[in-house]
Amino acid sequence: MTTVFYREYYDRYLLIVEGHASFSEKGKDIVCSAVSILVYTLLNMLKDEESDKRLKLKREIVRDGYFCVEIEPFDFSKNRTKGIIDTVVMGLALLNQEYPENVRLE
């Protein structure tokens, strides 16, 4: 089961995705692949935003079965940053709706 934890607090965002979807065998798991592409897309977009001085990645941990980012947007880019994060979280929520036995939102 892949568990998604997302919280907004103060002026920061925290997203933690952990576990494996276990929909199919390793290397053929379409749910795990979908989760992976969403979080890697998010990470790459956030790194682009950071290089453009729109936000600060306070924490970034990526390893097998675990993804964690903590984001602190600058005041002028809060709406833009939230839009990027919300898009990916919506994708994870859709996976939860379609595959509730494999993806759980907390």
Secondary structure, 3 states (H helix, E strand, C coil): CEEEEEEEECCEEEEEEECCCCCCCCCCCHHHHHHHHHHHHHHHHHHHHHHCCCEEEEEEEEECCEEEEEEEECHHHHHHHHHHHHHHHHHHHHHHHHCCCCEEEC
